[in-house]
Amino acid sequence: MSTPSPIETIHVDLGDRSYTVHVGAGVISMLGAEAKALPKRGSKCAIITDSNVAPLYSSSAETALRDAGFSPITITVPAGEASKSMEVVTDVSRQMIRAGLDRSAFIIALGGGVVGDLAGFVASIYFRGIPFIQVPTTIVSQVDSSVGGKTGVNAPEGKNLIGAFHQPATVLADTETLTTLPQREYAEGYGEVIKHAAIRDGAMLDHLPSPTEIDPIALTPLIARNVAIKARVVEEDERETAGVRALLNFGHTIGHGIEAAGGYGRFLHGEAISLGLHAALALSIDHAGLSASDAQALASQLDHFGLPATLPPDISTASILDALKTDKKFAAGAIRFVLLRTLGDAYVSDAITLDHIETAIEALRA
């Protein structure tokens, strides 16, 4: 990896749980220094990564940590959503125990959203909680999942139903890692970028890059812009009790239902969210007064990155509805659905019914 240049930093202000997100090309080389800054830490740590990322970046992470005086072990899980499971949590934890990591240890989450969620959850429960550093390597994880402290795994009944809030000690979003992503994995991350534009920053739609040309230096301000959106929302509502953080779920209620109904792995996260965004836009036109032109501006950007707009016929509406009924965005049986009034102006509505959702899902088949 190259020497970091230029770096943007975003502070997430959460009192004694505050931390900084560093965004830039080559910031993985800062890992040793950031680890040294951890309070009450010993010399042992675990790098948790997956089978796609390990061959590319685990040696860089190990070197940065060893050069700073640490003794890392690397634990590699199979790439893909199936690794977000309690079985994998148990296996990773046991490997750490056998390697002699105790309560003074810490974890490096090196990978995309699956690795970050998994490693963060292990950190939240290992010896009742140890620090972890996020080193996200995908668009989705850099702009969204690595920031905010939501960790967890899936259950057969639904996505992210088992988890904990556990904020990272720091986040190193190295934009150089995006250059090694397969095209499909790179493009799907823009589902979350477009969601951020929808709920807080409509002007960002005019600054999205080519879906095929990946320039790590040019991407740095865009990633930082998205991190800042996520950071401000998390600061307002860290544990999603005030209704503000729920805005980040725009497109996710139906999107998560599609992701679960399709079987984890059929859709990448951003692909399922794209379908959820299309459905949420239709509901926003009908129930929140969103203009057709605003909806088309968002839909055009999803299409620009090759993200899906049509639901495959073999995924039944009933299976999607069954999956989303267990979603965390249902409160005491009530639906809390995020709608859009205009670009940048989202709100949580209780006016959307299951019948409305069913109609929106069916419209995805057109």
C-alpha positions in Angstrom: 0.0 0.0 0.0 1.2 3.5 -0.7 1.9 6.3 1.8 -1.5 7.9 2.8 -2.5 11.0 0.7 -4.6 13.1 1.0 -6.6 12.1 4.1 -10.0 13.3 5.2 -11.1 12.8 8.9 -14.6 12.8 10.3 -15.2 12.8 14.0 -18.1 10.8 15.4 -19.0 12.6 18.7 -20.5 10.1 21.1 -19.0 11.2 24.4 -16.7 8.6 25.8 -17.5 6.4 22.8 -16.3 9.0 20.3 -13.9 8.1 17.5 -12.4 9.3 14.2 -12.9 8.0 10.7 -9.9 8.4 8.5 -10.6 8.3 4.7 -7.9 8.2 2.1 -5.7 6.2 -0.2 -3.2 4.1 1.8 -4.6 4.7 5.3 -4.2 1.0 6.2 -0.6 1.9 6.9 -1.9 3.9 9.9 -3.1 0.7 11.6 -0.2 0.2 13.9 -0.3 3.8 15.2 -4.1 3.7 15.7 -3.7 0.4 17.6 -1.1 1.9 19.9 -3.6 4.6 20.8 -6.0 2.1 22.2 -6.3 2.4 26.0 -5.6 -0.7 28.2 -4.5 -2.9 25.3 -2.1 -5.7 25.3 0.1 -7.0 22.5 -2.2 -9.7 21.2 -4.9 -9.0 18.6 -6.9 -10.8 16.0 -7.4 -9.7 12.4 -10.8 -11.1 11.3 -11.1 -11.1 7.5 -12.6 -13.3 4.7 -11.4 -15.5 2.0 -11.6 -12.8 -0.6 -9.8 -10.0 1.3 -7.2 -12.1 3.1 -5.0 -12.7 0.1 -5.1 -9.0 -0.8 -4.6 -7.1 2.5 -4.0 -9.3 5.5 -0.3 -9.2 5.1 -0.3 -5.4 5.0 -2.4 -5.3 8.2 -0.1 -7.9 9.9 3.0 -6.0 8.9 1.6 -2.6 10.2 0.7 -4.3 13.5 4.0 -6.2 13.9 6.0 -3.1 13.1 4.2 -1.4 16.0 5.0 -4.2 18.4 1.8 -6.2 18.3 1.4 -10.0 17.8 -1.6 -10.5 15.5 -3.3 -13.7 14.5 -5.4 -13.8 11.3 -8.7 -15.6 11.3 -10.3 -16.0 7.8 -13.9 -16.8 7.4 -15.6 -17.8 4.1 -16.6 -14.8 2.0 -20.3 -14.1 1.9 -23.4 -13.4 3.9 -23.5 -17.0 5.3 -20.6 -16.1 7.6 -22.9 -13.8 9.5 -24.0 -16.6 11.8 -23.8 -17.6 15.4 -21.9 -20.7 14.4 -19.1 -18.6 12.9 -19.2 -16.3 15.9 -18.5 -19.3 18.1 -15.8 -20.7 15.8 -13.9 -17.3 15.7 -14.2 -16.8 19.4 -12.8 -20.3 20.1 -9.9 -19.6 17.8 -9.1 -16.5 19.7 -9.3 -18.3 23.1 -7.0 -21.0 21.9 -4.5 -18.4 20.7 -4.4 -16.9 24.2 -6.2 -13.7 23.5 -7.6 -12.3 26.8 -9.5 -9.2 27.9 -6.6 -7.0 26.9 -6.8 -8.1 23.3 -8.4 -6.2 20.4 -9.8 -7.0 17.0 -9.2 -5.7 13.5 -12.2 -6.0 11.2 -10.6 -6.2 7.8 -13.2 -6.6 5.0 -16.7 -5.6 3.9 -19.9 -5.3 5.7 -20.2 -9.0 6.6 -16.7 -9.0 8.2 -17.4 -5.7 10.0 -20.7 -6.8 11.4 -19.3 -10.2 12.4 -16.0 -9.0 13.9 -17.7 -6.1 15.7 -20.2 -8.5 17.3 -17.4 -10.9 18.4 -15.7 -7.8 19.9 -18.9 -6.9 21.8 -19.1 -10.2 23.5 -15.6 -11.6 23.8 -14.6 -11.3 27.5 -17.7 -9.2 27.8 -16.4 -6.6 25.3 -13.0 -5.7 23.8 -12.1 -2.8 21.4 -12.1 -3.2 17.7 -10.8 -1.2 14.7 -12.8 -1.1 11.5 -10.8 -1.4 8.2 -13.6 -1.5 5.6 -12.7 -2.6 2.1 -16.0 -2.1 0.1 -18.1 0.9 -0.8 -21.0 -0.3 1.4 -18.8 -0.8 4.5 -16.8 2.5 4.0 -19.9 4.7 3.6 -22.2 2.9 5.9 -21.8 -0.2 8.0 -18.3 0.5 9.5 -19.7 3.7 11.2 -22.3 3.7 13.9 -21.6 0.7 16.1 -24.3 -1.7 14.8 -22.9 -5.2 14.9 -24.5 -8.5 14.6 -25.4 -11.6 12.7 -28.4 -13.1 10.8 -30.9 -15.7 12.0 -32.8 -18.0 9.6 -35.8 -15.8 10.4 -34.2 -12.5 9.3 -31.2 -10.2 8.8 -29.3 -8.7 11.7 -31.7 -10.0 14.4 -28.9 -11.0 16.8 -26.5 -8.2 17.7 -25.3 -5.4 19.9 -24.3 -1.8 19.7 -20.5 -1.6 20.0 -18.8 1.4 18.6 -15.4 0.9 16.9 -12.3 2.6 18.4 -11.4 4.0 15.0 -12.2 3.5 11.3 -9.6 3.4 8.5 -11.4 3.6 5.2 -8.7 2.9 2.7 -9.9 3.9 -0.8 -7.2 2.0 -2.5 -8.9 -1.2 -1.4 -11.8 -0.3 -3.7 -9.6 -0.8 -6.8 -9.5 -4.6 -6.2 -13.3 -5.0 -5.9 -15.0 -7.0 -8.7 -17.2 -4.7 -10.7 -20.5 -6.1 -9.2 -19.3 -5.6 -5.6 -18.1 -2.1 -6.4 -21.3 -1.0 -8.1 -23.6 -2.5 -5.4 -22.2 -0.1 -2.8 -23.7 2.8 -4.5 -27.1 1.7 -3.3 -26.1 3.0 0.1 -24.6 6.2 -1.4 -27.8 6.9 -3.3 -29.8 6.3 -0.2 -27.7 8.9 1.7 -28.3 11.4 -1.1 -32.0 10.6 -0.9 -32.4 11.2 2.8 -29.9 14.0 3.5 -28.0 15.3 0.5 -29.8 15.4 -2.9 -27.0 17.5 -4.4 -24.7 14.5 -4.1 -26.4 12.9 -7.0 -24.6 15.3 -9.3 -21.2 14.2 -8.0 -21.3 10.4 -8.4 -18.4 8.9 -10.4 -18.3 6.6 -13.4 -19.4 3.1 -12.5 -16.3 1.6 -14.0 -13.4 4.0 -13.4 -12.2 3.7 -9.8 -9.8 6.5 -8.7 -9.0 6.1 -5.0 -7.9 9.7 -4.6 -10.9 11.1 -6.4 -13.2 8.9 -4.4 -11.9 10.1 -1.0 -14.1 13.2 -0.8 -17.2 11.3 -1.8 -16.6 8.6 0.8 -15.9 11.2 3.4 -19.1 13.1 2.4 -21.1 9.9 3.0 -19.4 9.1 6.3 -20.2 12.6 7.5 -23.9 12.0 6.8 -23.9 8.7 8.7 -21.9 10.3 11.5 -24.3 13.2 12.0 -27.3 10.8 12.1 -25.6 8.5 14.6 -24.7 11.4 16.8 -28.4 12.5 16.9 -29.7 9.0 17.6 -27.0 6.4 18.5 -29.3 3.6 19.5 -32.3 4.4 17.2 -34.6 5.5 20.0 -35.4 9.0 18.8 -36.5 8.1 15.2 -33.7 9.9 13.5 -31.4 7.0 12.8 -34.3 5.1 11.4 -34.0 7.4 8.4 -31.0 5.4 7.3 -33.4 2.5 6.7 -34.9 4.2 3.6 -35.3 1.3 1.1 -34.3 -1.2 3.7 -37.6 -2.6 5.0 -38.5 -4.2 1.7 -34.9 -4.5 0.7 -34.0 -6.7 3.7 -37.2 -8.8 3.0 -36.0 -9.4 -0.5 -32.5 -10.2 0.6 -33.8 -12.8 3.1 -36.5 -14.3 0.7 -33.9 -14.7 -2.0 -31.6 -16.7 0.2 -28.5 -14.9 1.5 -26.0 -14.7 -1.3 -28.4 -14.4 -4.3 -28.5 -10.6 -4.0 -25.6 -8.5 -2.8 -26.8 -6.1 -0.1 -26.8 -3.1 -2.4 -28.8 -4.9 -5.1 -31.5 -5.9 -2.7 -31.5 -2.3 -1.3 -31.9 -1.0 -4.9 -35.1 -3.0 -5.2 -36.2 -1.7 -1.8 -35.4 1.9 -2.9 -37.5 1.5 -6.0 -40.5 0.3 -3.9 -39.9 3.1 -1.3 -39.9 5.7 -4.1 -43.2 4.4 -5.4 -44.7 4.5 -1.9 -43.3 8.0 -1.4 -45.0 9.3 -4.5 -48.3 7.8 -3.4 -48.2 8.7 0.3 -45.7 11.5 0.8 -46.0 13.7 -2.2 -42.6 12.9 -3.7 -42.4 14.3 -7.2 -42.0 12.0 -10.1 -38.9 14.0 -11.2 -37.2 13.5 -7.8 -38.0 9.8 -7.9 -36.7 9.5 -11.5 -33.4 11.3 -10.4 -32.8 8.6 -7.9 -34.0 5.7 -10.1 -31.7 6.9 -12.9 -28.6 6.8 -10.6 -29.5 3.3 -9.5 -29.7 2.3 -13.2 -26.4 4.2 -13.9 -24.7 1.7 -11.6 -26.5 -1.3 -13.1 -28.5 -2.0 -9.9 -31.7 -3.9 -10.3 -35.2 -2.5 -10.6 -37.1 -5.7 -11.4 -37.9 -8.5 -8.9 -37.3 -12.0 -10.2 -40.5 -13.9 -10.7 -39.5 -16.9 -8.6 -39.3 -14.9 -5.4 -42.8 -14.7 -4.1 -44.4 -11.7 -2.5 -45.6 -13.9 0.4 -42.0 -14.9 1.2 -40.8 -11.3 1.2 -43.7 -10.3 3.5 -42.9 -13.1 5.9 -39.3 -12.1 6.1 -40.0 -8.4 6.7 -42.5 -9.1 9.5 -39.5 -10.1 11.6 -37.5 -7.0 10.7 -36.4 -4.8 13.5 -38.1 -1.8 11.8 -41.5 -3.2 13.0 -42.2 -1.9 16.5 -44.7 -3.8 18.5 -46.2 -5.1 15.3 -46.5 -1.6 13.8 -44.7 -0.7 10.6 -42.3 2.2 10.7 -41.6 2.9 7.1 -39.3 5.6 5.8 -40.7 7.9 3.1 -39.3 10.8 1.1 -41.1 14.2 0.7 -38.4 15.6 -1.5 -34.7 14.8 -2.2 -32.9 15.2 1.2 -36.1 15.2 3.2 -37.0 11.8 4.7 -39.3 11.0 7.6 -40.7 7.9 9.4 -44.3 7.2 8.7 -46.8 5.0 10.4 -49.3 5.3 7.5 -47.9 2.5 5.4 -49.8 -0.8 5.7 -48.9 -4.3 4.7 -51.3 -3.9 1.8 -49.4 -0.9 0.6 -46.1 -2.8 0.9 -47.6 -5.8 -1.0 -48.7 -3.5 -3.8 -45.2 -1.9 -4.0 -43.6 -5.3 -4.1 -45.9 -6.5 -6.9 -45.0 -3.3 -8.9 -41.4 -4.4 -8.9 -42.3 -7.2 -11.2 -43.4 -4.8 -14.0 
